[in-house]
Amino acid sequence: MGKKLTSVEQFVVEFVLKTRLEKKLTQEDIGFILGVDKSIIQQIENQSHRSKYNLNHINLLADH
């Protein structure tokens, strides 16, 4: 398996997941905001993947 996420990257993934659940948003909702398929969000939230949000994603989420 590839390298693990950095502590900052992991924090962002966990923060977005926590916020998504608090706001009762689905993975599909987050995908829509970011302009990606919900499968990308599934991969990001799945700890066995090393997928992560990029700066453009974070910017779009902050604007939303």
PDB file with SEQRES, HELIX, SHEET and CRYST1 records, atoms N, CA, C and O in Angstrom:
SEQRES   1 A   64  MET GLY LYS LYS LEU THR SER VAL GLU GLN PHE VAL VAL          
SEQRES   2 A   64  GLU PHE VAL LEU LYS THR ARG LEU GLU LYS LYS LEU THR          
SEQRES   3 A   64  GLN GLU ASP ILE GLY PHE ILE LEU GLY VAL ASP LYS SER          
SEQRES   4 A   64  ILE ILE GLN GLN ILE GLU ASN GLN SER HIS ARG SER LYS          
SEQRES   5 A   64  TYR ASN LEU ASN HIS ILE ASN LEU LEU ALA ASP HIS              
HELIX    1 AA1 SER A    7  GLU A   22  1                                  16    
HELIX    2 AA2 GLN A   27  LEU A   34  1                                   8    
HELIX    3 AA3 LYS A   38  GLU A   45  1                                   8    
HELIX    4 AA4 LEU A   55  ASP A   63  1                                   9    
CRYST1    1.000    1.000    1.000  90.00  90.00  90.00 P 1           1          
ATOM      1  N   MET A   1       0.842  -1.188   0.000  1.00  0.00           N  
ATOM      2  CA  MET A   1       0.000   0.000   0.000  1.00  0.00           C  
ATOM      3  C   MET A   1       0.881   1.244   0.000  1.00  0.00           C  
ATOM      4  O   MET A   1       2.008   1.204   0.494  1.00  0.00           O  
ATOM      5  N   GLY A   2       0.383   2.337  -0.545  1.00  0.00           N  
ATOM      6  CA  GLY A   2       1.132   3.580  -0.655  1.00  0.00           C  
ATOM      7  C   GLY A   2       1.270   4.283   0.678  1.00  0.00           C  
ATOM      8  O   GLY A   2       0.894   3.760   1.727  1.00  0.00           O  
ATOM      9  N   LYS A   3       1.818   5.477   0.608  1.00  0.00           N  
ATOM     10  CA  LYS A   3       2.034   6.244   1.833  1.00  0.00           C  
ATOM     11  C   LYS A   3       0.714   6.643   2.473  1.00  0.00           C  
ATOM     12  O   LYS A   3      -0.312   6.773   1.805  1.00  0.00           O  
ATOM     13  N   LYS A   4       0.769   6.833   3.774  1.00  0.00           N  
ATOM     14  CA  LYS A   4      -0.420   7.241   4.517  1.00  0.00           C  
ATOM     15  C   LYS A   4      -0.620   8.748   4.380  1.00  0.00           C  
ATOM     16  O   LYS A   4       0.276   9.483   3.966  1.00  0.00           O  
ATOM     17  N   LEU A   5      -1.804   9.174   4.735  1.00  0.00           N  
ATOM     18  CA  LEU A   5      -2.086  10.606   4.744  1.00  0.00           C  
ATOM     19  C   LEU A   5      -1.284  11.276   5.852  1.00  0.00           C  
ATOM     20  O   LEU A   5      -1.005  10.665   6.883  1.00  0.00           O  
ATOM     21  N   THR A   6      -0.919  12.528   5.635  1.00  0.00           N  
ATOM     22  CA  THR A   6      -0.278  13.286   6.703  1.00  0.00           C  
ATOM     23  C   THR A   6      -1.315  13.588   7.775  1.00  0.00           C  
ATOM     24  O   THR A   6      -2.512  13.411   7.549  1.00  0.00           O  
ATOM     25  N   SER A   7      -0.873  14.035   8.919  1.00  0.00           N  
ATOM     26  CA  SER A   7      -1.814  14.344   9.996  1.00  0.00           C  
ATOM     27  C   SER A   7      -2.766  15.474   9.585  1.00  0.00           C  
ATOM     28  O   SER A   7      -3.933  15.467   9.975  1.00  0.00           O  
ATOM     29  N   VAL A   8      -2.284  16.430   8.813  1.00  0.00           N  
ATOM     30  CA  VAL A   8      -3.137  17.537   8.344  1.00  0.00           C  
ATOM     31  C   VAL A   8      -4.182  17.006   7.364  1.00  0.00           C  
ATOM     32  O   VAL A   8      -5.360  17.352   7.461  1.00  0.00           O  
ATOM     33  N   GLU A   9      -3.751  16.166   6.422  1.00  0.00           N  
ATOM     34  CA  GLU A   9      -4.685  15.597   5.448  1.00  0.00           C  
ATOM     35  C   GLU A   9      -5.753  14.760   6.155  1.00  0.00           C  
ATOM     36  O   GLU A   9      -6.932  14.838   5.811  1.00  0.00           O  
ATOM     37  N   GLN A  10      -5.342  13.963   7.137  1.00  0.00           N  
ATOM     38  CA  GLN A  10      -6.296  13.141   7.881  1.00  0.00           C  
ATOM     39  C   GLN A  10      -7.269  14.013   8.658  1.00  0.00           C  
ATOM     40  O   GLN A  10      -8.461  13.711   8.719  1.00  0.00           O  
ATOM     41  N   PHE A  11      -6.772  15.093   9.253  1.00  0.00           N  
ATOM     42  CA  PHE A  11      -7.639  16.022   9.990  1.00  0.00           C  
ATOM     43  C   PHE A  11      -8.714  16.580   9.073  1.00  0.00           C  
ATOM     44  O   PHE A  11      -9.885  16.638   9.449  1.00  0.00           O  
ATOM     45  N   VAL A  12      -8.319  16.997   7.856  1.00  0.00           N  
ATOM     46  CA  VAL A  12      -9.278  17.575   6.910  1.00  0.00           C  
ATOM     47  C   VAL A  12     -10.341  16.545   6.534  1.00  0.00           C  
ATOM     48  O   VAL A  12     -11.530  16.863   6.506  1.00  0.00           O  
ATOM     49  N   VAL A  13      -9.921  15.316   6.246  1.00  0.00           N  
ATOM     50  CA  VAL A  13     -10.876  14.260   5.899  1.00  0.00           C  
ATOM     51  C   VAL A  13     -11.867  14.053   7.044  1.00  0.00           C  
ATOM     52  O   VAL A  13     -13.076  13.992   6.820  1.00  0.00           O  
ATOM     53  N   GLU A  14     -11.355  13.946   8.261  1.00  0.00           N  
ATOM     54  CA  GLU A  14     -12.227  13.730   9.419  1.00  0.00           C  
ATOM     55  C   GLU A  14     -13.132  14.929   9.687  1.00  0.00           C  
ATOM     56  O   GLU A  14     -14.296  14.757  10.049  1.00  0.00           O  
ATOM     57  N   PHE A  15     -12.604  16.146   9.512  1.00  0.00           N  
ATOM     58  CA  PHE A  15     -13.401  17.352   9.734  1.00  0.00           C  
ATOM     59  C   PHE A  15     -14.561  17.434   8.743  1.00  0.00           C  
ATOM     60  O   PHE A  15     -15.692  17.732   9.124  1.00  0.00           O  
ATOM     61  N   VAL A  16     -14.270  17.168   7.469  1.00  0.00           N  
ATOM     62  CA  VAL A  16     -15.327  17.221   6.458  1.00  0.00           C  
ATOM     63  C   VAL A  16     -16.368  16.138   6.728  1.00  0.00           C  
ATOM     64  O   VAL A  16     -17.565  16.394   6.597  1.00  0.00           O  
ATOM     65  N   LEU A  17     -15.937  14.941   7.099  1.00  0.00           N  
ATOM     66  CA  LEU A  17     -16.878  13.863   7.415  1.00  0.00           C  
ATOM     67  C   LEU A  17     -17.758  14.259   8.597  1.00  0.00           C  
ATOM     68  O   LEU A  17     -18.979  14.115   8.539  1.00  0.00           O  
ATOM     69  N   LYS A  18     -17.143  14.757   9.664  1.00  0.00           N  
ATOM     70  CA  LYS A  18     -17.908  15.173  10.855  1.00  0.00           C  
ATOM     71  C   LYS A  18     -18.919  16.267  10.490  1.00  0.00           C  
ATOM     72  O   LYS A  18     -20.078  16.211  10.902  1.00  0.00           O  
ATOM     73  N   THR A  19     -18.477  17.246   9.724  1.00  0.00           N  
ATOM     74  CA  THR A  19     -19.358  18.345   9.317  1.00  0.00           C  
ATOM     75  C   THR A  19     -20.477  17.829   8.417  1.00  0.00           C  
ATOM     76  O   THR A  19     -21.631  18.236   8.553  1.00  0.00           O  
ATOM     77  N   ARG A  20     -20.128  16.931   7.498  1.00  0.00           N  
ATOM     78  CA  ARG A  20     -21.135  16.352   6.594  1.00  0.00           C  
ATOM     79  C   ARG A  20     -22.233  15.663   7.392  1.00  0.00           C  
ATOM     80  O   ARG A  20     -23.417  15.838   7.105  1.00  0.00           O  
ATOM     81  N   LEU A  21     -21.841  14.882   8.392  1.00  0.00           N  
ATOM     82  CA  LEU A  21     -22.827  14.162   9.198  1.00  0.00           C  
ATOM     83  C   LEU A  21     -23.656  15.118  10.053  1.00  0.00           C  
ATOM     84  O   LEU A  21     -24.866  14.940  10.187  1.00  0.00           O  
ATOM     85  N   GLU A  22     -23.012  16.126  10.629  1.00  0.00           N  
ATOM     86  CA  GLU A  22     -23.730  17.113  11.443  1.00  0.00           C  
ATOM     87  C   GLU A  22     -24.768  17.876  10.620  1.00  0.00           C  
ATOM     88  O   GLU A  22     -25.857  18.180  11.107  1.00  0.00           O  
ATOM     89  N   LYS A  23     -24.422  18.179   9.382  1.00  0.00           N  
ATOM     90  CA  LYS A  23     -25.331  18.925   8.499  1.00  0.00           C  
ATOM     91  C   LYS A  23     -26.303  18.018   7.760  1.00  0.00           C  
ATOM     92  O   LYS A  23     -27.111  18.477   6.953  1.00  0.00           O  
ATOM     93  N   LYS A  24     -26.211  16.696   8.053  1.00  0.00           N  
ATOM     94  CA  LYS A  24     -27.083  15.699   7.428  1.00  0.00           C  
ATOM     95  C   LYS A  24     -26.966  15.714   5.899  1.00  0.00           C  
ATOM     96  O   LYS A  24     -27.958  15.600   5.179  1.00  0.00           O  
ATOM     97  N   LEU A  25     -25.727  15.857   5.431  1.00  0.00           N  
ATOM     98  CA  LEU A  25     -25.447  15.818   4.002  1.00  0.00           C  
ATOM     99  C   LEU A  25     -24.990  14.413   3.621  1.00  0.00           C  
ATOM    100  O   LEU A  25     -24.376  13.712   4.425  1.00  0.00           O  
ATOM    101  N   THR A  26     -25.287  14.016   2.413  1.00  0.00           N  
ATOM    102  CA  THR A  26     -24.848  12.714   1.923  1.00  0.00           C  
ATOM    103  C   THR A  26     -23.514  12.861   1.192  1.00  0.00           C  
ATOM    104  O   THR A  26     -23.064  13.969   0.902  1.00  0.00           O  
ATOM    105  N   GLN A  27     -22.900  11.728   0.906  1.00  0.00           N  
ATOM    106  CA  GLN A  27     -21.692  11.748   0.087  1.00  0.00           C  
ATOM    107  C   GLN A  27     -22.014  12.325  -1.286  1.00  0.00           C  
ATOM    108  O   GLN A  27     -21.192  13.017  -1.887  1.00  0.00           O  
ATOM    109  N   GLU A  28     -23.201  12.039  -1.770  1.00  0.00           N  
ATOM    110  CA  GLU A  28     -23.631  12.580  -3.054  1.00  0.00           C  
ATOM    111  C   GLU A  28     -23.720  14.111  -2.996  1.00  0.00           C  
ATOM    112  O   GLU A  28     -23.347  14.792  -3.951  1.00  0.00           O  
ATOM    113  N   ASP A  29     -24.218  14.651  -1.867  1.00  0.00           N  
ATOM    114  CA  ASP A  29     -24.287  16.109  -1.701  1.00  0.00           C  
ATOM    115  C   ASP A  29     -22.895  16.736  -1.775  1.00  0.00           C  
ATOM    116  O   ASP A  29     -22.696  17.739  -2.460  1.00  0.00           O  
ATOM    117  N   ILE A  30     -21.940  16.142  -1.071  1.00  0.00           N  
ATOM    118  CA  ILE A  30     -20.578  16.676  -1.080  1.00  0.00           C  
ATOM    119  C   ILE A  30     -19.985  16.557  -2.485  1.00  0.00           C  
ATOM    120  O   ILE A  30     -19.311  17.471  -2.961  1.00  0.00           O  
ATOM    121  N   GLY A  31     -20.238  15.441  -3.135  1.00  0.00           N  
ATOM    122  CA  GLY A  31     -19.771  15.262  -4.510  1.00  0.00           C  
ATOM    123  C   GLY A  31     -20.329  16.331  -5.432  1.00  0.00           C  
ATOM    124  O   GLY A  31     -19.613  16.850  -6.288  1.00  0.00           O  
ATOM    125  N   PHE A  32     -21.604  16.665  -5.262  1.00  0.00           N  
ATOM    126  CA  PHE A  32     -22.231  17.700  -6.075  1.00  0.00           C  
ATOM    127  C   PHE A  32     -21.552  19.046  -5.854  1.00  0.00           C  
ATOM    128  O   PHE A  32     -21.260  19.768  -6.808  1.00  0.00           O  
ATOM    129  N   ILE A  33     -21.305  19.376  -4.593  1.00  0.00           N  
ATOM    130  CA  ILE A  33     -20.642  20.646  -4.259  1.00  0.00           C  
ATOM    131  C   ILE A  33     -19.265  20.718  -4.922  1.00  0.00           C  
ATOM    132  O   ILE A  33     -18.850  21.771  -5.405  1.00  0.00           O  
ATOM    133  N   LEU A  34     -18.566  19.581  -4.936  1.00  0.00           N  
ATOM    134  CA  LEU A  34     -17.201  19.553  -5.463  1.00  0.00           C  
ATOM    135  C   LEU A  34     -17.138  19.258  -6.954  1.00  0.00           C  
ATOM    136  O   LEU A  34     -16.078  19.374  -7.569  1.00  0.00           O  
ATOM    137  N   GLY A  35     -18.267  18.878  -7.536  1.00  0.00           N  
ATOM    138  CA  GLY A  35     -18.287  18.553  -8.954  1.00  0.00           C  
ATOM    139  C   GLY A  35     -17.643  17.219  -9.271  1.00  0.00           C  
ATOM    140  O   GLY A  35     -17.068  17.031 -10.343  1.00  0.00           O  
ATOM    141  N   VAL A  36     -17.747  16.275  -8.309  1.00  0.00           N  
ATOM    142  CA  VAL A  36     -17.181  14.934  -8.505  1.00  0.00           C  
ATOM    143  C   VAL A  36     -18.256  13.900  -8.195  1.00  0.00           C  
ATOM    144  O   VAL A  36     -19.281  14.215  -7.591  1.00  0.00           O  
ATOM    145  N   ASP A  37     -18.011  12.669  -8.615  1.00  0.00           N  
ATOM    146  CA  ASP A  37     -18.929  11.575  -8.329  1.00  0.00           C  
ATOM    147  C   ASP A  37     -18.834  11.200  -6.854  1.00  0.00           C  
ATOM    148  O   ASP A  37     -17.788  11.363  -6.227  1.00  0.00           O  
ATOM    149  N   LYS A  38     -19.944  10.696  -6.307  1.00  0.00           N  
ATOM    150  CA  LYS A  38     -19.938  10.326  -4.888  1.00  0.00           C  
ATOM    151  C   LYS A  38     -18.925   9.223  -4.590  1.00  0.00           C  
ATOM    152  O   LYS A  38     -18.508   9.070  -3.442  1.00  0.00           O  
ATOM    153  N   SER A  39     -18.524   8.453  -5.600  1.00  0.00           N  
ATOM    154  CA  SER A  39     -17.532   7.400  -5.377  1.00  0.00           C  
ATOM    155  C   SER A  39     -16.184   8.002  -4.941  1.00  0.00           C  
ATOM    156  O   SER A  39     -15.421   7.363  -4.217  1.00  0.00           O  
ATOM    157  N   ILE A  40     -15.905   9.219  -5.381  1.00  0.00           N  
ATOM    158  CA  ILE A  40     -14.676   9.906  -4.937  1.00  0.00           C  
ATOM    159  C   ILE A  40     -14.764  10.207  -3.452  1.00  0.00           C  
ATOM    160  O   ILE A  40     -13.788  10.038  -2.721  1.00  0.00           O  
ATOM    161  N   ILE A  41     -15.936  10.655  -3.004  1.00  0.00           N  
ATOM    162  CA  ILE A  41     -16.125  10.951  -1.579  1.00  0.00           C  
ATOM    163  C   ILE A  41     -16.037   9.661  -0.774  1.00  0.00           C  
ATOM    164  O   ILE A  41     -15.458   9.648   0.312  1.00  0.00           O  
ATOM    165  N   GLN A  42     -16.603   8.581  -1.293  1.00  0.00           N  
ATOM    166  CA  GLN A  42     -16.499   7.279  -0.627  1.00  0.00           C  
ATOM    167  C   GLN A  42     -15.036   6.887  -0.447  1.00  0.00           C  
ATOM    168  O   GLN A  42     -14.646   6.415   0.621  1.00  0.00           O  
ATOM    169  N   GLN A  43     -14.234   7.079  -1.479  1.00  0.00           N  
ATOM    170  CA  GLN A  43     -12.814   6.732  -1.395  1.00  0.00           C  
ATOM    171  C   GLN A  43     -12.094   7.603  -0.372  1.00  0.00           C  
ATOM    172  O   GLN A  43     -11.257   7.111   0.385  1.00  0.00           O  
ATOM    173  N   ILE A  44     -12.413   8.885  -0.349  1.00  0.00           N  
ATOM    174  CA  ILE A  44     -11.777   9.792   0.609  1.00  0.00           C  
ATOM    175  C   ILE A  44     -12.127   9.388   2.032  1.00  0.00           C  
ATOM    176  O   ILE A  44     -11.261   9.395   2.908  1.00  0.00           O  
ATOM    177  N   GLU A  45     -13.384   9.036   2.273  1.00  0.00           N  
ATOM    178  CA  GLU A  45     -13.823   8.696   3.631  1.00  0.00           C  
ATOM    179  C   GLU A  45     -13.416   7.283   4.044  1.00  0.00           C  
ATOM    180  O   GLU A  45     -13.455   6.961   5.232  1.00  0.00           O  
ATOM    181  N   ASN A  46     -13.029   6.440   3.099  1.00  0.00           N  
ATOM    182  CA  ASN A  46     -12.616   5.072   3.392  1.00  0.00           C  
ATOM    183  C   ASN A  46     -11.156   5.085   3.833  1.00  0.00           C  
ATOM    184  O   ASN A  46     -10.275   5.462   3.060  1.00  0.00           O  
ATOM    185  N   GLN A  47     -10.898   4.676   5.073  1.00  0.00           N  
ATOM    186  CA  GLN A  47      -9.547   4.768   5.621  1.00  0.00           C  
ATOM    187  C   GLN A  47      -8.545   3.834   4.948  1.00  0.00           C  
ATOM    188  O   GLN A  47      -7.338   3.994   5.130  1.00  0.00           O  
ATOM    189  N   SER A  48      -9.023   2.868   4.179  1.00  0.00           N  
ATOM    190  CA  SER A  48      -8.079   1.983   3.498  1.00  0.00           C  
ATOM    191  C   SER A  48      -7.555   2.597   2.197  1.00  0.00           C  
ATOM    192  O   SER A  48      -6.638   2.058   1.578  1.00  0.00           O  
ATOM    193  N   HIS A  49      -8.139   3.721   1.789  1.00  0.00           N  
ATOM    194  CA  HIS A  49      -7.646   4.453   0.618  1.00  0.00           C  
ATOM    195  C   HIS A  49      -6.796   5.621   1.085  1.00  0.00           C  
ATOM    196  O   HIS A  49      -6.928   6.080   2.219  1.00  0.00           O  
ATOM    197  N   ARG A  50      -5.940   6.092   0.224  1.00  0.00           N  
ATOM    198  CA  ARG A  50      -5.154   7.274   0.575  1.00  0.00           C  
ATOM    199  C   ARG A  50      -5.657   8.511  -0.148  1.00  0.00           C  
ATOM    200  O   ARG A  50      -4.948   9.513  -0.245  1.00  0.00           O  
ATOM    201  N   SER A  51      -6.885   8.440  -0.655  1.00  0.00           N  
ATOM    202  CA  SER A  51      -7.488   9.594  -1.324  1.00  0.00           C  
ATOM    203  C   SER A  51      -7.688  10.716  -0.318  1.00  0.00           C  
ATOM    204  O   SER A  51      -7.847  10.478   0.879  1.00  0.00           O  
ATOM    205  N   LYS A  52      -7.678  11.935  -0.822  1.00  0.00           N  
ATOM    206  CA  LYS A  52      -7.821  13.089   0.065  1.00  0.00           C  
ATOM    207  C   LYS A  52      -8.432  14.252  -0.693  1.00  0.00           C  
ATOM    208  O   LYS A  52      -8.502  14.238  -1.922  1.00  0.00           O  
ATOM    209  N   TYR A  53      -8.871  15.251   0.042  1.00  0.00           N  
ATOM    210  CA  TYR A  53      -9.355  16.484  -0.552  1.00  0.00           C  
ATOM    211  C   TYR A  53      -8.149  17.321  -0.975  1.00  0.00           C  
ATOM    212  O   TYR A  53      -7.119  17.328  -0.301  1.00  0.00           O  
ATOM    213  N   ASN A  54      -8.288  18.024  -2.096  1.00  0.00           N  
ATOM    214  CA  ASN A  54      -7.217  18.937  -2.499  1.00  0.00           C  
ATOM    215  C   ASN A  54      -7.618  20.369  -2.140  1.00  0.00           C  
ATOM    216  O   ASN A  54      -8.717  20.601  -1.636  1.00  0.00           O  
ATOM    217  N   LEU A  55      -6.745  21.305  -2.393  1.00  0.00           N  
ATOM    218  CA  LEU A  55      -7.023  22.694  -2.017  1.00  0.00           C  
ATOM    219  C   LEU A  55      -8.241  23.257  -2.737  1.00  0.00           C  
ATOM    220  O   LEU A  55      -8.983  24.049  -2.155  1.00  0.00           O  
ATOM    221  N   ASN A  56      -8.465  22.865  -3.991  1.00  0.00           N  
ATOM    222  CA  ASN A  56      -9.651  23.317  -4.697  1.00  0.00           C  
ATOM    223  C   ASN A  56     -10.915  22.788  -4.031  1.00  0.00           C  
ATOM    224  O   ASN A  56     -11.907  23.511  -3.927  1.00  0.00           O  
ATOM    225  N   HIS A  57     -10.892  21.539  -3.580  1.00  0.00           N  
ATOM    226  CA  HIS A  57     -12.048  20.972  -2.865  1.00  0.00           C  
ATOM    227  C   HIS A  57     -12.319  21.772  -1.590  1.00  0.00           C  
ATOM    228  O   HIS A  57     -13.455  22.152  -1.307  1.00  0.00           O  
ATOM    229  N   ILE A  58     -11.257  22.017  -0.834  1.00  0.00           N  
ATOM    230  CA  ILE A  58     -11.411  22.747   0.431  1.00  0.00           C  
ATOM    231  C   ILE A  58     -11.983  24.136   0.165  1.00  0.00           C  
ATOM    232  O   ILE A  58     -12.847  24.603   0.907  1.00  0.00           O  
ATOM    233  N   ASN A  59     -11.512  24.789  -0.876  1.00  0.00           N  
ATOM    234  CA  ASN A  59     -12.019  26.113  -1.232  1.00  0.00           C  
ATOM    235  C   ASN A  59     -13.499  26.067  -1.579  1.00  0.00           C  
ATOM    236  O   ASN A  59     -14.267  26.923  -1.141  1.00  0.00           O  
ATOM    237  N   LEU A  60     -13.910  25.061  -2.375  1.00  0.00           N  
ATOM    238  CA  LEU A  60     -15.326  24.931  -2.735  1.00  0.00           C  
ATOM    239  C   LEU A  60     -16.196  24.660  -1.504  1.00  0.00           C  
ATOM    240  O   LEU A  60     -17.292  25.207  -1.378  1.00  0.00           O  
ATOM    241  N   LEU A  61     -15.700  23.815  -0.601  1.00  0.00           N  
ATOM    242  CA  LEU A  61     -16.465  23.523   0.619  1.00  0.00           C  
ATOM    243  C   LEU A  61     -16.566  24.773   1.498  1.00  0.00           C  
ATOM    244  O   LEU A  61     -17.617  25.040   2.080  1.00  0.00           O  
ATOM    245  N   ALA A  62     -15.495  25.523   1.592  1.00  0.00           N  
ATOM    246  CA  ALA A  62     -15.509  26.756   2.400  1.00  0.00           C  
ATOM    247  C   ALA A  62     -16.485  27.776   1.822  1.00  0.00           C  
ATOM    248  O   ALA A  62     -17.186  28.457   2.570  1.00  0.00           O  
ATOM    249  N   ASP A  63     -16.536  27.886   0.492  1.00  0.00           N  
ATOM    250  CA  ASP A  63     -17.462  28.813  -0.142  1.00  0.00           C  
ATOM    251  C   ASP A  63     -18.898  28.391   0.062  1.00  0.00           C  
ATOM    252  O   ASP A  63     -19.794  29.231   0.140  1.00  0.00           O  
ATOM    253  N   HIS A  64     -19.122  27.093   0.149  1.00  0.00           N  
ATOM    254  CA  HIS A  64     -20.485  26.588   0.291  1.00  0.00           C  
ATOM    255  C   HIS A  64     -20.990  26.869   1.686  1.00  0.00           C  
ATOM    256  O   HIS A  64     -22.125  26.521   2.014  1.00  0.00           O  
TER     257      HIS A  64                                                      
END                                                                             
